[in-house]
Amino acid sequence: MNSLTAIIVDDESLARRGLSLRLQQIPQVDVIGECSNGQEALALIAEQSPDLVFLDIQMPGLNGFDVIGQLQADEMPMVIFVTAFDEYAVDAFKVHAVDYVLKPIDDDRLHEAIERAVAHHQQQESARTKEKLVEMVMGMTGASASSIEQMAESSSAVQSWPEKISIKDGSEIHFIKVPDIQWVDAAGDYMCVHAGGKTHIMRTTMKQLEALLNPTIFLRVHRSTIVNSNVITGAQTLSNGEYLLTLEGGSQLKVSRSYRDKVKHLLTA
């Protein structure tokens, strides 16, 4: 595959230089620019549209999360946070970072993060290819996208669904009751599992986790979000055609237009 184009964002020049030298030895990454603050990063991302950003969190002015917050969805690159502080890990995955690497950077850990970014990029390309194929079949048959996907999935064998899933946290393993899961956010090869008022980070893919959840209860409402339909307490229609779901406890999730037909029957029942 072609190298991922990347930029480095860090207010410390030595940190930028050190990471750049390391990345020069990794053929999967092509560094096309460096930035010393958040404003420079926003400008360079808009200009170059890199595949990947190595982003420091604590910077003067705009911090790493501010940079993510000001990016439009259609220009959002993959993000690997590189920071000396570990207390931001959960927040990093909430904004769908591909990975989170602590300074001083371990070479093996850096390679692992890049492999994750490469795999994530390939998944994105595969998803785009699938969308194009669905559009082509729609044009040939007149069938809807949802019916095509249902036909593709109809051959799946009947299976039983686990009552609990296990999540490893360092040396500890937590068993989460599936009915307690309210929703799941995808962050590359990590999942943020929201259950019982807590957020658990699970190292798996959306596809693998989705295979463990009963699709009649757990609904895909966004490319990166699954929600437990039993905890939906209300919904409203937004001006852009999306739904905004309200869950038990007050959390709110958007249903993207491409998935609204899958939950429409639930909201109109």
Phi and psi restraints in degrees (value plus and minus 20) as a CYANA .aco file:
   2 ASN   PHI     -91.4   -51.4
   2 ASN   PSI     134.0   174.0
   3 SER   PHI     -85.6   -45.6
   3 SER   PSI     130.0   170.0
   4 LEU   PHI     -98.4   -58.4
   4 LEU   PSI     107.0   147.0
   5 THR   PHI     -94.4   -54.4
   5 THR   PSI     119.2   159.2
   6 ALA   PHI    -163.2  -123.2
   6 ALA   PSI     133.5   173.5
   7 ILE   PHI    -146.7  -106.7
   7 ILE   PSI     134.8   174.8
   8 ILE   PHI    -132.3   -92.3
   8 ILE   PSI     109.6   149.6
   9 VAL   PHI    -143.7  -103.7
   9 VAL   PSI      92.5   132.5
  10 ASP   PHI    -180.7  -140.7
  10 ASP   PSI     116.4   156.4
  11 ASP   PHI     -98.0   -58.0
  11 ASP   PSI     -28.6    11.4
  12 GLU   PHI    -119.3   -79.3
  12 GLU   PSI      98.0   138.0
  13 SER   PHI     -82.9   -42.9
  13 SER   PSI     -58.4   -18.4
  14 LEU   PHI     -85.2   -45.2
  14 LEU   PSI     -56.9   -16.9
  15 ALA   PHI     -85.5   -45.5
  15 ALA   PSI     -61.8   -21.8
  16 ARG   PHI     -83.4   -43.4
  16 ARG   PSI     -64.6   -24.6
  17 ARG   PHI     -83.7   -43.7
  17 ARG   PSI     -64.0   -24.0
  18 GLY   PHI     -82.6   -42.6
  18 GLY   PSI     -63.7   -23.7
  19 LEU   PHI     -88.0   -48.0
  19 LEU   PSI     -59.4   -19.4
  20 SER   PHI     -80.2   -40.2
  20 SER   PSI     -63.0   -23.0
  21 LEU   PHI     -83.1   -43.1
  21 LEU   PSI     -60.2   -20.2
  22 ARG   PHI     -85.3   -45.3
  22 ARG   PSI     -62.5   -22.5
  23 LEU   PHI     -89.4   -49.4
  23 LEU   PSI     -43.9    -3.9
  24 GLN   PHI     -82.7   -42.7
  24 GLN   PSI     -42.9    -2.9
  25 GLN   PHI    -110.2   -70.2
  25 GLN   PSI     -19.9    20.1
  26 ILE   PHI    -133.9   -93.9
  26 ILE   PSI      88.3   128.3
  27 PRO   PHI     -86.0   -46.0
  27 PRO   PSI     -40.1    -0.1
  28 GLN   PHI     -93.5   -53.5
  28 GLN   PSI     -29.6    10.4
  29 VAL   PHI    -145.6  -105.6
  29 VAL   PSI     114.7   154.7
  30 ASP   PHI    -141.6  -101.6
  30 ASP   PSI      85.1   125.1
  31 VAL   PHI     -94.5   -54.5
  31 VAL   PSI     100.4   140.4
  32 ILE   PHI    -130.3   -90.3
  32 ILE   PSI     -19.7    20.3
  33 GLY   PHI     159.4   199.4
  33 GLY   PSI     141.5   181.5
  34 GLU   PHI    -153.7  -113.7
  34 GLU   PSI     127.4   167.4
  35 CYS   PHI    -154.5  -114.5
  35 CYS   PSI     126.5   166.5
  36 SER   PHI    -122.9   -82.9
  36 SER   PSI     -22.8    17.2
  37 ASN   PHI    -178.7  -138.7
  37 ASN   PSI     152.2   192.2
  38 GLY   PHI     -85.5   -45.5
  38 GLY   PSI     -58.4   -18.4
  39 GLN   PHI     -84.0   -44.0
  39 GLN   PSI     -62.8   -22.8
  40 GLU   PHI     -80.5   -40.5
  40 GLU   PSI     -59.3   -19.3
  41 ALA   PHI     -82.8   -42.8
  41 ALA   PSI     -65.5   -25.5
  42 LEU   PHI     -80.0   -40.0
  42 LEU   PSI     -61.8   -21.8
  43 ALA   PHI     -86.4   -46.4
  43 ALA   PSI     -62.7   -22.7
  44 LEU   PHI     -91.8   -51.8
  44 LEU   PSI     -56.5   -16.5
  45 ILE   PHI     -83.5   -43.5
  45 ILE   PSI     -62.4   -22.4
  46 ALA   PHI     -83.7   -43.7
  46 ALA   PSI     -55.6   -15.6
  47 GLU   PHI     -99.4   -59.4
  47 GLU   PSI     -62.9   -22.9
  48 GLN   PHI    -122.8   -82.8
  48 GLN   PSI     -39.2     0.8
  49 SER   PHI      27.9    67.9
  49 SER   PSI      40.1    80.1
  50 PRO   PHI     -88.0   -48.0
  50 PRO   PSI     136.2   176.2
  51 ASP   PHI     -94.0   -54.0
  51 ASP   PSI     -51.4   -11.4
  52 LEU   PHI    -163.1  -123.1
  52 LEU   PSI     122.4   162.4
  53 VAL   PHI    -147.0  -107.0
  53 VAL   PSI     105.3   145.3
  54 PHE   PHI    -110.8   -70.8
  54 PHE   PSI      89.6   129.6
  55 LEU   PHI    -141.0  -101.0
  55 LEU   PSI     101.8   141.8
  56 ASP   PHI     -93.5   -53.5
  56 ASP   PSI     133.6   173.6
  57 ILE   PHI    -115.5   -75.5
  57 ILE   PSI     -73.9   -33.9
  58 GLN   PHI    -106.3   -66.3
  58 GLN   PSI      82.9   122.9
  59 MET   PHI    -157.1  -117.1
  59 MET   PSI     130.8   170.8
  60 PRO   PHI     -85.9   -45.9
  60 PRO   PSI     129.4   169.4
  61 GLY   PHI      57.7    97.7
  61 GLY   PSI    -142.3  -102.3
  62 LEU   PHI     -98.1   -58.1
  62 LEU   PSI     104.2   144.2
  63 ASN   PHI    -106.4   -66.4
  63 ASN   PSI    -198.3  -158.3
  64 GLY   PHI     -79.9   -39.9
  64 GLY   PSI     -60.9   -20.9
  65 PHE   PHI     -88.3   -48.3
  65 PHE   PSI     -53.7   -13.7
  66 ASP   PHI     -82.5   -42.5
  66 ASP   PSI     -60.4   -20.4
  67 VAL   PHI     -80.2   -40.2
  67 VAL   PSI     -68.2   -28.2
  68 ILE   PHI     -79.9   -39.9
  68 ILE   PSI     -61.9   -21.9
  69 GLY   PHI     -84.8   -44.8
  69 GLY   PSI     -44.6    -4.6
  70 GLN   PHI    -115.5   -75.5
  70 GLN   PSI     -21.2    18.8
  71 LEU   PHI    -106.8   -66.8
  71 LEU   PSI     120.6   160.6
  72 GLN   PHI     -96.5   -56.5
  72 GLN   PSI     131.0   171.0
  73 ALA   PHI     -78.5   -38.5
  73 ALA   PSI     -56.9   -16.9
  74 ASP   PHI     -96.9   -56.9
  74 ASP   PSI     -27.0    13.0
  75 GLU   PHI    -137.8   -97.8
  75 GLU   PSI      -7.5    32.5
  76 MET   PHI     -93.7   -53.7
  76 MET   PSI      97.2   137.2
  77 PRO   PHI    -102.8   -62.8
  77 PRO   PSI     151.0   191.0
  78 MET   PHI     -89.6   -49.6
  78 MET   PSI     127.5   167.5
  79 VAL   PHI    -147.2  -107.2
  79 VAL   PSI     109.3   149.3
  80 ILE   PHI    -134.2   -94.2
  80 ILE   PSI      92.9   132.9
  81 PHE   PHI     -95.2   -55.2
  81 PHE   PSI     112.5   152.5
  82 VAL   PHI    -143.3  -103.3
  82 VAL   PSI      90.8   130.8
  83 THR   PHI    -169.8  -129.8
  83 THR   PSI     139.1   179.1
  84 ALA   PHI    -108.2   -68.2
  84 ALA   PSI     -21.7    18.3
  85 PHE   PHI    -138.5   -98.5
  85 PHE   PSI     112.6   152.6
  86 ASP   PHI    -116.9   -76.9
  86 ASP   PSI     -23.4    16.6
  87 GLU   PHI     -96.5   -56.5
  87 GLU   PSI     -26.4    13.6
  88 TYR   PHI    -117.8   -77.8
  88 TYR   PSI     -12.8    27.2
  89 ALA   PHI     -78.7   -38.7
  89 ALA   PSI     -69.0   -29.0
  90 VAL   PHI     -82.6   -42.6
  90 VAL   PSI     -64.2   -24.2
  91 ASP   PHI     -81.6   -41.6
  91 ASP   PSI     -55.8   -15.8
  92 ALA   PHI     -82.3   -42.3
  92 ALA   PSI     -63.9   -23.9
  93 PHE   PHI     -93.9   -53.9
  93 PHE   PSI     -44.8    -4.8
  94 LYS   PHI     -84.6   -44.6
  94 LYS   PSI     -49.6    -9.6
  95 VAL   PHI    -116.0   -76.0
  95 VAL   PSI      -1.2    38.8
  96 HIS   PHI      46.8    86.8
  96 HIS   PSI      17.2    57.2
  97 ALA   PHI     -85.3   -45.3
  97 ALA   PSI     125.5   165.5
  98 VAL   PHI     -89.9   -49.9
  98 VAL   PSI     -58.0   -18.0
  99 ASP   PHI    -182.1  -142.1
  99 ASP   PSI     154.2   194.2
 100 TYR   PHI    -163.3  -123.3
 100 TYR   PSI      89.2   129.2
 101 VAL   PHI    -135.2   -95.2
 101 VAL   PSI     109.8   149.8
 102 LEU   PHI    -109.4   -69.4
 102 LEU   PSI     123.5   163.5
 103 LYS   PHI    -105.2   -65.2
 103 LYS   PSI     127.4   167.4
 104 PRO   PHI     -86.4   -46.4
 104 PRO   PSI     121.0   161.0
 105 ILE   PHI     -97.3   -57.3
 105 ILE   PSI     108.1   148.1
 106 ASP   PHI    -104.8   -64.8
 106 ASP   PSI     114.1   154.1
 107 ASP   PHI     -78.4   -38.4
 107 ASP   PSI     -64.4   -24.4
 108 ASP   PHI     -83.1   -43.1
 108 ASP   PSI     -59.0   -19.0
 109 ARG   PHI     -86.7   -46.7
 109 ARG   PSI     -58.0   -18.0
 110 LEU   PHI     -84.1   -44.1
 110 LEU   PSI     -64.8   -24.8
 111 HIS   PHI     -81.8   -41.8
 111 HIS   PSI     -58.9   -18.9
 112 GLU   PHI     -83.5   -43.5
 112 GLU   PSI     -62.6   -22.6
 113 ALA   PHI     -83.0   -43.0
 113 ALA   PSI     -60.7   -20.7
 114 ILE   PHI     -88.9   -48.9
 114 ILE   PSI     -59.5   -19.5
 115 GLU   PHI     -80.7   -40.7
 115 GLU   PSI     -57.0   -17.0
 116 ARG   PHI     -85.6   -45.6
 116 ARG   PSI     -61.1   -21.1
 117 ALA   PHI     -84.8   -44.8
 117 ALA   PSI     -61.5   -21.5
 118 VAL   PHI     -81.5   -41.5
 118 VAL   PSI     -65.0   -25.0
 119 ALA   PHI     -83.9   -43.9
 119 ALA   PSI     -60.3   -20.3
 120 HIS   PHI     -84.0   -44.0
 120 HIS   PSI     -61.3   -21.3
 121 HIS   PHI     -82.5   -42.5
 121 HIS   PSI     -60.9   -20.9
 122 GLN   PHI     -85.7   -45.7
 122 GLN   PSI     -57.4   -17.4
 123 GLN   PHI     -83.1   -43.1
 123 GLN   PSI     -61.1   -21.1
 124 GLN   PHI     -82.6   -42.6
 124 GLN   PSI     -62.7   -22.7
 125 GLU   PHI     -84.8   -44.8
 125 GLU   PSI     -59.7   -19.7
 126 SER   PHI     -83.8   -43.8
 126 SER   PSI     -60.3   -20.3
 127 ALA   PHI     -84.4   -44.4
 127 ALA   PSI     -60.1   -20.1
 128 ARG   PHI     -84.2   -44.2
 128 ARG   PSI     -59.8   -19.8
 129 THR   PHI     -83.1   -43.1
 129 THR   PSI     -62.6   -22.6
 130 LYS   PHI     -82.0   -42.0
 130 LYS   PSI     -62.4   -22.4
 131 GLU   PHI     -80.8   -40.8
 131 GLU   PSI     -60.8   -20.8
 132 LYS   PHI     -85.1   -45.1
 132 LYS   PSI     -59.3   -19.3
 133 LEU   PHI     -85.9   -45.9
 133 LEU   PSI     -62.2   -22.2
 134 VAL   PHI     -81.8   -41.8
 134 VAL   PSI     -63.1   -23.1
 135 GLU   PHI     -81.9   -41.9
 135 GLU   PSI     -58.2   -18.2
 136 MET   PHI     -85.9   -45.9
 136 MET   PSI     -64.4   -24.4
 137 VAL   PHI     -85.6   -45.6
 137 VAL   PSI     -57.6   -17.6
 138 MET   PHI     -79.6   -39.6
 138 MET   PSI     -62.8   -22.8
 139 GLY   PHI     -86.0   -46.0
 139 GLY   PSI     -53.0   -13.0
 140 MET   PHI    -101.7   -61.7
 140 MET   PSI     -54.4   -14.4
 141 THR   PHI    -130.5   -90.5
 141 THR   PSI     -40.2    -0.2
 142 GLY   PHI      60.3   100.3
 142 GLY   PSI     -19.0    21.0
 143 ALA   PHI     -93.9   -53.9
 143 ALA   PSI     136.6   176.6
 144 SER   PHI     -99.6   -59.6
 144 SER   PSI     141.1   181.1
 145 ALA   PHI     -81.5   -41.5
 145 ALA   PSI     -61.2   -21.2
 146 SER   PHI     -85.1   -45.1
 146 SER   PSI     -58.6   -18.6
 147 SER   PHI     -89.7   -49.7
 147 SER   PSI     -54.4   -14.4
 148 ILE   PHI     -85.2   -45.2
 148 ILE   PSI     -63.4   -23.4
 149 GLU   PHI     -85.4   -45.4
 149 GLU   PSI     -58.3   -18.3
 150 GLN   PHI     -85.6   -45.6
 150 GLN   PSI     -58.6   -18.6
 151 MET   PHI     -84.8   -44.8
 151 MET   PSI     -58.4   -18.4
 152 ALA   PHI     -87.8   -47.8
 152 ALA   PSI     -49.9    -9.9
 153 GLU   PHI    -113.6   -73.6
 153 GLU   PSI     -29.0    11.0
 154 SER   PHI     -87.6   -47.6
 154 SER   PSI     -38.7     1.3
 155 SER   PHI    -103.6   -63.6
 155 SER   PSI     -22.0    18.0
 156 SER   PHI     -85.5   -45.5
 156 SER   PSI     119.0   159.0
 157 ALA   PHI     -91.8   -51.8
 157 ALA   PSI     129.3   169.3
 158 VAL   PHI     -86.3   -46.3
 158 VAL   PSI     114.2   154.2
 159 GLN   PHI    -159.3  -119.3
 159 GLN   PSI     140.2   180.2
 160 SER   PHI    -110.6   -70.6
 160 SER   PSI     135.0   175.0
 161 TRP   PHI    -131.6   -91.6
 161 TRP   PSI     116.1   156.1
 162 PRO   PHI     -85.4   -45.4
 162 PRO   PSI     127.3   167.3
 163 GLU   PHI    -102.3   -62.3
 163 GLU   PSI     -44.7    -4.7
 164 LYS   PHI    -156.9  -116.9
 164 LYS   PSI     134.8   174.8
 165 ILE   PHI    -143.8  -103.8
 165 ILE   PSI     128.7   168.7
 166 SER   PHI    -121.4   -81.4
 166 SER   PSI     118.8   158.8
 167 ILE   PHI    -148.8  -108.8
 167 ILE   PSI     101.9   141.9
 168 LYS   PHI    -107.3   -67.3
 168 LYS   PSI     109.9   149.9
 169 ASP   PHI    -147.5  -107.5
 169 ASP   PSI      73.0   113.0
 170 GLY   PHI      45.4    85.4
 170 GLY   PSI    -141.3  -101.3
 171 SER   PHI    -110.4   -70.4
 171 SER   PSI     -23.8    16.2
 172 GLU   PHI    -122.0   -82.0
 172 GLU   PSI     131.5   171.5
 173 ILE   PHI    -142.9  -102.9
 173 ILE   PSI     104.1   144.1
 174 HIS   PHI    -124.0   -84.0
 174 HIS   PSI     116.6   156.6
 175 PHE   PHI    -124.7   -84.7
 175 PHE   PSI      97.1   137.1
 176 ILE   PHI    -124.7   -84.7
 176 ILE   PSI     106.0   146.0
 177 LYS   PHI     -88.9   -48.9
 177 LYS   PSI     108.6   148.6
 178 VAL   PHI     -78.6   -38.6
 178 VAL   PSI     -61.6   -21.6
 179 PRO   PHI     -82.8   -42.8
 179 PRO   PSI     -39.4     0.6
 180 ASP   PHI    -100.0   -60.0
 180 ASP   PSI     -33.4     6.6
 181 ILE   PHI     -92.5   -52.5
 181 ILE   PSI     103.0   143.0
 182 GLN   PHI    -108.6   -68.6
 182 GLN   PSI     -70.8   -30.8
 183 TRP   PHI    -176.5  -136.5
 183 TRP   PSI     147.6   187.6
 184 VAL   PHI    -152.7  -112.7
 184 VAL   PSI     112.2   152.2
 185 ASP   PHI    -128.8   -88.8
 185 ASP   PSI     118.5   158.5
 186 ALA   PHI    -111.7   -71.7
 186 ALA   PSI     120.0   160.0
 187 ALA   PHI    -161.1  -121.1
 187 ALA   PSI      58.4    98.4
 188 GLY   PHI      46.9    86.9
 188 GLY   PSI    -145.2  -105.2
 189 ASP   PHI    -112.3   -72.3
 189 ASP   PSI      -3.3    36.7
 190 TYR   PHI    -138.8   -98.8
 190 TYR   PSI     127.3   167.3
 191 MET   PHI    -138.9   -98.9
 191 MET   PSI     116.2   156.2
 192 CYS   PHI    -115.7   -75.7
 192 CYS   PSI      86.4   126.4
 193 VAL   PHI    -117.4   -77.4
 193 VAL   PSI      94.3   134.3
 194 HIS   PHI    -117.0   -77.0
 194 HIS   PSI      92.6   132.6
 195 ALA   PHI    -170.2  -130.2
 195 ALA   PSI     116.5   156.5
 196 GLY   PHI      39.2    79.2
 196 GLY   PSI      11.4    51.4
 197 GLY   PHI      58.9    98.9
 197 GLY   PSI     -14.4    25.6
 198 LYS   PHI    -142.6  -102.6
 198 LYS   PSI     139.1   179.1
 199 THR   PHI    -133.0   -93.0
 199 THR   PSI     101.9   141.9
 200 HIS   PHI    -129.7   -89.7
 200 HIS   PSI     113.9   153.9
 201 ILE   PHI    -114.4   -74.4
 201 ILE   PSI     101.5   141.5
 202 MET   PHI    -138.6   -98.6
 202 MET   PSI     106.7   146.7
 203 ARG   PHI    -106.5   -66.5
 203 ARG   PSI      75.0   115.0
 204 THR   PHI    -183.9  -143.9
 204 THR   PSI     159.5   199.5
 205 THR   PHI    -122.8   -82.8
 205 THR   PSI     141.6   181.6
 206 MET   PHI     -78.2   -38.2
 206 MET   PSI     -62.5   -22.5
 207 LYS   PHI     -81.7   -41.7
 207 LYS   PSI     -63.4   -23.4
 208 GLN   PHI     -86.9   -46.9
 208 GLN   PSI     -61.9   -21.9
 209 LEU   PHI     -90.5   -50.5
 209 LEU   PSI     -60.3   -20.3
 210 GLU   PHI     -79.9   -39.9
 210 GLU   PSI     -52.2   -12.2
 211 ALA   PHI     -87.3   -47.3
 211 ALA   PSI     -37.5     2.5
 212 LEU   PHI    -112.0   -72.0
 212 LEU   PSI     -29.2    10.8
 213 LEU   PHI    -129.9   -89.9
 213 LEU   PSI     115.4   155.4
 214 ASN   PHI     -84.0   -44.0
 214 ASN   PSI      95.4   135.4
 215 PRO   PHI     -88.0   -48.0
 215 PRO   PSI     -33.7     6.3
 216 THR   PHI     -98.4   -58.4
 216 THR   PSI     -34.4     5.6
 217 ILE   PHI    -131.7   -91.7
 217 ILE   PSI     -64.9   -24.9
 218 PHE   PHI    -117.0   -77.0
 218 PHE   PSI      94.1   134.1
 219 LEU   PHI    -124.9   -84.9
 219 LEU   PSI     116.5   156.5
 220 ARG   PHI     -98.9   -58.9
 220 ARG   PSI      97.4   137.4
 221 VAL   PHI    -133.7   -93.7
 221 VAL   PSI     -24.1    15.9
 222 HIS   PHI    -180.9  -140.9
 222 HIS   PSI     139.3   179.3
 223 ARG   PHI     -74.6   -34.6
 223 ARG   PSI     -49.7    -9.7
 224 SER   PHI    -139.2   -99.2
 224 SER   PSI      -0.8    39.2
 225 THR   PHI    -160.6  -120.6
 225 THR   PSI     114.1   154.1
 226 ILE   PHI    -140.9  -100.9
 226 ILE   PSI     119.1   159.1
 227 VAL   PHI    -147.0  -107.0
 227 VAL   PSI     125.6   165.6
 228 ASN   PHI     -99.7   -59.7
 228 ASN   PSI      93.2   133.2
 229 SER   PHI     -84.1   -44.1
 229 SER   PSI     -41.8    -1.8
 230 ASN   PHI     -92.1   -52.1
 230 ASN   PSI     -35.8     4.2
 231 VAL   PHI    -125.2   -85.2
 231 VAL   PSI     -14.5    25.5
 232 ILE   PHI     -96.7   -56.7
 232 ILE   PSI     103.1   143.1
 233 THR   PHI    -127.8   -87.8
 233 THR   PSI     -34.3     5.7
 234 GLY   PHI    -193.3  -153.3
 234 GLY   PSI     149.8   189.8
 235 ALA   PHI    -177.5  -137.5
 235 ALA   PSI     134.7   174.7
 236 GLN   PHI    -159.7  -119.7
 236 GLN   PSI     131.2   171.2
 237 THR   PHI    -110.7   -70.7
 237 THR   PSI     109.2   149.2
 238 LEU   PHI    -110.9   -70.9
 238 LEU   PSI     143.9   183.9
 239 SER   PHI     -85.4   -45.4
 239 SER   PSI     -44.2    -4.2
 240 ASN   PHI    -109.3   -69.3
 240 ASN   PSI     -12.3    27.7
 241 GLY   PHI      72.1   112.1
 241 GLY   PSI     -24.8    15.2
 242 GLU   PHI    -104.5   -64.5
 242 GLU   PSI     142.7   182.7
 243 TYR   PHI    -122.7   -82.7
 243 TYR   PSI     131.7   171.7
 244 LEU   PHI    -138.0   -98.0
 244 LEU   PSI      91.9   131.9
 245 LEU   PHI    -109.2   -69.2
 245 LEU   PSI     122.5   162.5
 246 THR   PHI    -130.9   -90.9
 246 THR   PSI     111.6   151.6
 247 LEU   PHI    -128.0   -88.0
 247 LEU   PSI     145.1   185.1
 248 GLU   PHI     -75.2   -35.2
 248 GLU   PSI     111.7   151.7
 249 GLY   PHI      77.2   117.2
 249 GLY   PSI     -31.5     8.5
 250 GLY   PHI      78.5   118.5
 250 GLY   PSI     -26.1    13.9
 251 SER   PHI     -85.2   -45.2
 251 SER   PSI     129.3   169.3
 252 GLN   PHI    -147.3  -107.3
 252 GLN   PSI     120.9   160.9
 253 LEU   PHI    -153.5  -113.5
 253 LEU   PSI     122.4   162.4
 254 LYS   PHI    -109.5   -69.5
 254 LYS   PSI     122.5   162.5
 255 VAL   PHI    -124.0   -84.0
 255 VAL   PSI      93.7   133.7
 256 SER   PHI     -87.8   -47.8
 256 SER   PSI     137.2   177.2
 257 ARG   PHI     -79.9   -39.9
 257 ARG   PSI     -52.1   -12.1
 258 SER   PHI     -90.7   -50.7
 258 SER   PSI     -35.2     4.8
 259 TYR   PHI    -135.5   -95.5
 259 TYR   PSI     -19.4    20.6
 260 ARG   PHI     -86.5   -46.5
 260 ARG   PSI     -50.6   -10.6
 261 ASP   PHI     -83.7   -43.7
 261 ASP   PSI     -48.3    -8.3
 262 LYS   PHI     -91.9   -51.9
 262 LYS   PSI     -43.2    -3.2
 263 VAL   PHI    -131.5   -91.5
 263 VAL   PSI     -24.8    15.2
 264 LYS   PHI     -80.0   -40.0
 264 LYS   PSI     -61.1   -21.1
 265 HIS   PHI     -83.9   -43.9
 265 HIS   PSI     -51.8   -11.8
 266 LEU   PHI     -88.9   -48.9
 266 LEU   PSI     -59.4   -19.4
 267 LEU   PHI     -99.3   -59.3
 267 LEU   PSI     -41.3    -1.3
 268 THR   PHI    -123.1   -83.1
 268 THR   PSI     -20.2    19.8
